[in-house]
Amino acid sequence: MVSISDIISYVLTFFALYVQVFFLLMVFKTREQIKKNTSFPPDVNWPAVTIMVPCWNEEETIVKTVDSLLAVDYPKDKLIIKVVDDGSTDNTWQVIQKFQGVMNVDLIRKENGGKHTAMNLIIATATTEYIGNLDADTFIEPNTLKKTMWQFLSDKDMMAVSPAIVIHEPKGFLQKAQDLQFNMFIPLKKVLSLMNGIHVTQGQFSIYRKKVFDDLGPYKNAHRTEDLEIAYRMQVNGYKIGQCHDAFVHTTSPNTLKDLYKQRLRWMYGFINNSYDYRRYLFKSKYGVFSLFTVPIGLLYIVTTLFGTAVVLFGIGNALYHLVSRLLVTNFHTGEISFFFVNARPLIFIYIVLILFFIIMAIIGKKIRGKKPVPDLSFIFFFLFFNFIASVWLFKAVYNTLVTRKEVAWR
């Protein structure tokens, strides 16, 4: 007899399988565009751009971040760098004095008000047509800025562009698992950009036409995910968002479970609550792929992960209960107990297929980055452990949303 749990499992896995097949087919369909590297003529008249670097307690990384900006291959008289110390309590302000007097670098100090207030301060006075943000623990490759800006120059309708975000020098299984996840995002986000379905202009680094802020207003706190909310606002107002998949920005990543938990909790809480704030725009064809596909599959991912984890934990608990019961009844005689039982239900094979799809996406992402496209030990860690612990911050994000209504901390 099929249980309610089995019915829900089959429904959720069907939709998950449908989404994965869809993405694989779209990657195959757009493979020429994905394989194609960004190129532009040598005589481009590059426009002026303001890059703001908001920072709070980033004394360990801020110098390297600004140095990476100063080293980009872009006309120096067209690049304005604004470093904003948002009331740091460490030595950030003292450290960035290194750049005092550098021609195209401005140092600004303000009382702590949050990342969005630091960026809005610059947006309010910026005079360039293009304005971008770079996180203070992120490092840009020399050719990334030109590649990103070329997306605007080759498409007059493009209003915001994000590059591919990768993990900076991943060490240990935890960071390598995050790197694997970010690799998967590269082809997925490229496909979404080609369908104009991107739901977040990544806070690590993104560039906008200033017209976006002039028309739609400045950043909002947005449950501490201002990069996600501005993308939602752009989508519902018909503003095009793109991704430059072969331009790379390296971000530092959490190297402890505690720090990873805090980061992902903020991301998930922000996604859930911004989606709720924009609920009247969802599932309406007027707002395109963003409304009908991108946000719904994100919500489906949360439901599927939490339900799947609950089923697995219940199954493990039930098996242990029966094992202990049998051991007690048989006076700990294990002769008739099999420890090699394999569940051959169709759901298990569907799960295996889903994992294979994820592996394929990760391999494609590695190939785009120019890395050897073969799985390594981080793949095993990711699918056996990382995905499982994701349910912890997902559950907490849902709990905070539905029960406590408690905003999550930045760190």
C-alpha positions in Angstrom: 0.0 0.0 0.0 1.3 3.4 -1.0 1.6 5.8 2.0 0.9 9.6 2.0 4.7 10.0 2.5 5.4 8.1 -0.7 2.8 10.1 -2.7 4.4 13.4 -1.5 7.8 12.0 -2.3 6.9 11.0 -5.8 5.3 14.3 -6.5 8.3 16.3 -5.2 10.9 14.2 -6.9 8.9 14.4 -10.2 9.1 18.2 -10.1 12.8 18.1 -9.1 13.5 15.7 -11.9 11.5 17.9 -14.4 13.6 20.9 -13.4 16.9 19.1 -13.7 16.0 17.7 -17.1 14.9 21.1 -18.2 18.2 22.7 -17.2 20.2 20.0 -18.9 18.2 20.4 -22.1 18.7 24.2 -21.9 22.4 23.9 -21.3 22.6 21.6 -24.4 20.5 23.9 -26.5 22.6 27.0 -25.5 25.9 25.2 -25.5 27.4 27.4 -28.2 26.6 30.5 -26.2 28.0 28.9 -23.0 31.2 27.7 -24.7 31.7 31.1 -26.4 34.2 33.4 -24.6 33.4 37.1 -24.2 35.4 39.0 -26.9 35.4 42.6 -28.0 37.3 44.8 -30.4 40.6 46.5 -29.2 39.3 50.0 -29.8 36.3 50.1 -27.4 35.5 53.5 -25.9 35.0 52.2 -22.4 32.5 54.2 -20.3 33.3 55.5 -16.8 32.2 53.3 -13.9 32.0 53.8 -10.2 32.8 50.7 -8.1 31.8 51.0 -4.4 33.4 48.8 -1.8 31.4 48.8 1.4 33.2 47.3 4.4 32.7 46.5 8.0 35.4 44.8 10.1 37.3 43.6 7.0 40.9 44.5 8.1 42.2 41.1 6.9 40.9 41.3 3.3 40.1 44.9 2.3 43.6 45.8 1.1 43.7 42.8 -1.2 40.2 43.6 -2.5 41.2 47.2 -3.4 44.5 46.1 -4.9 42.6 43.7 -7.2 40.5 46.6 -8.3 43.5 48.8 -9.0 45.0 46.0 -11.0 42.1 45.5 -13.4 42.6 46.0 -17.1 40.5 49.1 -17.5 41.3 52.8 -18.3 42.4 54.3 -15.0 40.7 57.6 -15.8 37.4 55.8 -16.3 37.4 53.9 -13.0 36.3 55.5 -9.8 36.7 53.4 -6.6 34.7 54.4 -3.5 35.7 52.5 -0.3 33.1 53.0 2.5 33.9 52.0 6.1 30.5 51.4 7.6 31.5 52.1 11.2 34.0 49.3 11.6 35.1 48.4 15.2 38.4 46.8 14.1 41.4 48.4 12.2 39.7 48.5 8.8 39.9 52.4 8.7 43.5 52.4 9.7 44.4 49.7 7.1 42.8 51.4 4.2 44.8 54.6 4.8 47.3 52.9 2.5 45.2 54.1 -0.4 44.9 57.7 0.9 46.0 59.9 -2.0 45.7 57.3 -4.7 44.3 59.1 -7.7 41.0 57.2 -8.4 40.3 56.0 -4.8 38.1 57.8 -2.3 38.0 56.7 1.3 34.7 57.4 3.2 33.9 56.7 6.8 30.3 56.7 8.3 28.4 55.4 11.3 27.3 51.9 11.1 24.0 51.5 9.3 24.3 48.3 7.3 25.7 47.5 3.9 22.8 49.0 2.0 23.2 52.4 3.6 26.9 52.5 2.7 26.1 51.8 -0.9 23.2 54.2 -1.0 25.6 56.9 0.2 27.6 56.5 -3.0 24.7 56.0 -5.3 23.2 59.3 -4.2 26.3 61.3 -5.4 27.6 59.1 -8.2 28.0 60.9 -11.6 28.9 57.9 -13.8 26.3 56.1 -16.0 27.4 52.7 -14.5 27.8 51.8 -10.9 28.9 48.6 -9.3 29.6 47.0 -5.9 32.4 44.7 -4.8 32.4 42.9 -1.4 35.4 43.7 0.8 36.3 40.0 1.0 36.2 39.5 -2.8 38.9 39.7 -5.4 38.3 40.6 -9.1 40.3 39.1 -12.0 42.0 41.7 -14.3 39.8 41.0 -17.3 36.5 40.7 -15.4 35.5 44.3 -15.5 35.9 44.7 -19.2 34.0 41.5 -19.9 31.2 42.6 -17.6 31.0 46.1 -19.1 30.9 44.6 -22.6 27.5 43.0 -21.8 26.1 46.6 -21.5 27.8 47.9 -24.6 26.6 45.0 -26.7 23.0 45.1 -25.4 21.4 48.5 -24.9 18.6 46.9 -22.9 20.9 45.3 -20.4 20.4 47.0 -17.0 22.5 44.8 -14.6 25.2 42.2 -15.0 26.9 39.8 -12.6 30.0 37.7 -13.3 30.6 34.1 -12.2 31.4 33.9 -8.5 33.9 31.3 -7.5 35.5 30.3 -4.1 38.9 31.9 -3.5 41.6 29.2 -2.8 39.3 26.6 -1.3 40.9 24.4 1.4 39.4 21.5 3.2 36.2 19.6 2.3 33.9 22.3 3.6 35.2 25.0 1.3 35.7 22.6 -1.6 32.0 21.6 -1.3 31.1 25.3 -1.5 33.3 25.6 -4.6 31.5 22.7 -6.1 28.2 24.3 -5.5 29.3 27.6 -7.0 30.6 25.7 -10.0 27.0 24.3 -10.5 25.6 27.8 -10.4 27.7 28.9 -13.4 25.8 27.1 -16.1 22.5 27.4 -14.2 22.7 31.1 -13.9 23.8 31.5 -17.6 20.7 29.6 -18.7 18.5 31.8 -16.4 20.1 34.9 -17.8 19.4 33.8 -21.4 15.7 33.4 -20.3 15.8 36.7 -18.3 15.0 34.8 -15.2 17.8 35.8 -12.8 16.5 36.5 -9.3 19.6 37.9 -7.6 22.3 40.4 -8.6 25.1 38.9 -6.6 26.3 41.1 -3.7 29.9 39.9 -4.2 30.1 41.9 -7.4 27.5 43.3 -9.8 27.3 46.3 -12.1 24.2 48.3 -12.8 23.2 51.2 -15.1 22.6 54.0 -12.6 19.2 54.4 -14.3 18.1 51.4 -12.2 18.5 53.3 -9.0 17.3 56.6 -10.5 14.1 54.9 -11.6 13.4 52.4 -8.9 15.1 53.9 -5.9 18.1 52.9 -3.7 18.9 49.6 -2.0 16.7 48.5 0.8 17.6 46.5 3.9 15.4 43.7 2.5 16.0 41.2 5.4 19.7 41.8 5.0 19.7 40.6 1.4 19.6 43.8 -0.6 21.2 42.2 -3.6 18.3 39.8 -3.9 15.5 42.4 -3.4 16.9 44.9 -6.0 16.8 42.0 -8.6 13.2 41.2 -7.6 12.4 44.9 -8.0 14.1 45.0 -11.4 12.3 41.9 -12.7 8.8 43.0 -11.8 9.6 46.3 -13.5 10.9 44.7 -16.7 14.6 45.5 -16.3 16.9 43.0 -18.0 19.6 41.2 -15.9 22.4 39.3 -17.4 25.4 37.1 -16.4 28.9 37.0 -17.8 29.7 33.4 -17.3 33.4 33.6 -18.3 34.2 36.6 -16.1 35.3 35.5 -12.6 35.3 37.0 -9.2 36.8 35.2 -6.2 35.1 35.4 -2.9 36.4 34.1 0.5 34.1 31.5 1.9 33.3 30.2 5.5 35.8 27.6 6.7 33.8 26.5 9.7 30.3 25.1 10.0 29.3 27.9 12.4 30.2 30.6 9.9 28.7 28.7 7.0 25.4 28.2 8.9 25.2 32.0 9.6 25.8 32.9 6.0 23.4 30.4 4.5 20.7 31.2 7.1 20.8 34.8 6.1 20.6 33.9 2.4 17.7 31.5 2.9 15.8 33.8 5.3 16.2 36.6 2.8 15.0 34.5 -0.1 11.9 33.3 1.7 10.9 36.7 3.1 11.6 38.6 -0.1 9.6 36.1 -2.0 6.8 36.6 0.4 7.1 40.4 0.1 6.8 40.0 -3.7 4.1 37.2 -3.5 1.6 39.2 -5.6 4.0 39.1 -8.5 4.5 35.3 -8.4 2.9 32.8 -10.8 1.9 35.5 -13.3 3.0 35.3 -16.9 3.3 39.0 -17.0 6.5 38.8 -15.0 8.0 36.0 -17.1 10.4 33.3 -16.1 11.3 35.0 -12.8 7.7 34.7 -11.7 6.7 31.4 -13.2 9.9 29.4 -12.8 12.9 30.8 -10.9 11.4 31.8 -7.6 9.0 28.8 -7.5 11.8 26.3 -8.0 13.7 28.0 -5.3 10.7 27.5 -2.9 10.3 23.9 -4.2 14.0 23.2 -3.4 13.3 24.3 0.2 10.2 22.1 0.6 11.9 19.1 -1.1 15.1 19.3 1.0 13.2 19.6 4.3 10.7 16.8 3.4 13.5 14.6 2.1 15.6 15.1 5.2 12.6 14.3 7.4 11.9 11.1 5.5 15.5 10.0 5.7 15.8 10.8 9.5 12.5 9.0 10.1 13.7 6.0 8.1 17.0 5.8 10.0 15.2 6.2 13.3 12.6 3.6 12.4 15.4 1.1 11.3 17.4 1.7 14.5 14.2 1.2 16.6 13.5 -2.1 15.0 17.1 -3.2 15.1 17.3 -2.4 18.8 14.0 -4.1 19.4 15.1 -7.3 17.6 18.4 -7.3 19.5 16.6 -7.1 22.8 14.2 -9.8 21.8 16.9 -12.2 20.6 19.2 -11.4 23.5 21.6 -9.5 21.2 21.9 -12.5 18.8 22.6 -11.0 15.3 22.7 -14.2 13.3 19.5 -13.4 11.4 19.9 -9.6 11.0 21.1 -8.3 7.7 23.2 -5.2 7.6 23.3 -5.1 3.8 19.7 -4.4 3.0 19.3 -2.3 -0.1 16.1 -0.4 -0.6 15.2 -1.0 -4.3 12.1 1.3 -4.4 11.9 3.5 -7.6 12.4 6.6 -5.4 16.0 5.5 -4.7 16.8 5.3 -8.4 15.2 8.7 -9.0 17.4 10.2 -6.3 20.5 8.6 -7.9 19.5 10.2 -11.3 19.1 13.6 -9.6 22.5 13.3 -8.1 24.0 12.4 -11.5 22.3 15.6 -13.0 24.0 17.7 -10.3 27.3 16.1 -11.0 27.0 16.9 -14.7 26.2 20.5 -13.9 29.2 20.8 -11.6 31.5 19.3 -14.2 30.2 21.7 -16.8 30.9 24.6 -14.4 34.4 23.3 -13.8 35.0 23.2 -17.6 33.8 26.8 -18.0 36.3 27.8 -15.4 39.1 26.1 -17.3 39.5 23.4 -14.7 39.8 19.7 -15.4 36.2 18.5 -15.7 36.4 15.4 -13.6 34.8 14.6 -10.2 37.0 14.6 -7.1 36.5 13.7 -3.4 34.6 16.9 -2.7 31.7 15.5 -4.8 31.3 12.7 -2.3 31.4 15.1 0.6 29.0 17.4 -1.0 26.3 14.8 -1.7 26.7 12.8 1.4 27.1 15.6 3.9 26.8 19.1 2.7 23.4 18.7 1.2 22.2 17.1 4.4 23.4 19.9 6.7 21.7 22.4 4.4 18.4 21.3 5.9 19.5 22.8 9.2 19.7 26.4 8.0 16.7 25.8 5.8 14.6 24.7 8.8 15.8 27.6 10.9 15.0 30.1 8.1 11.5 28.7 7.8 11.1 28.6 11.6 12.2 32.2 12.0 9.8 33.2 9.2 6.7 31.3 10.5 7.2 31.2 14.2 9.6 33.7 15.7 9.7 36.4 13.0 13.2 37.0 14.1 15.5 38.8 11.6 18.8 37.0 11.2 22.2 38.6 12.0 24.6 39.6 9.3 27.4 37.5 10.9 
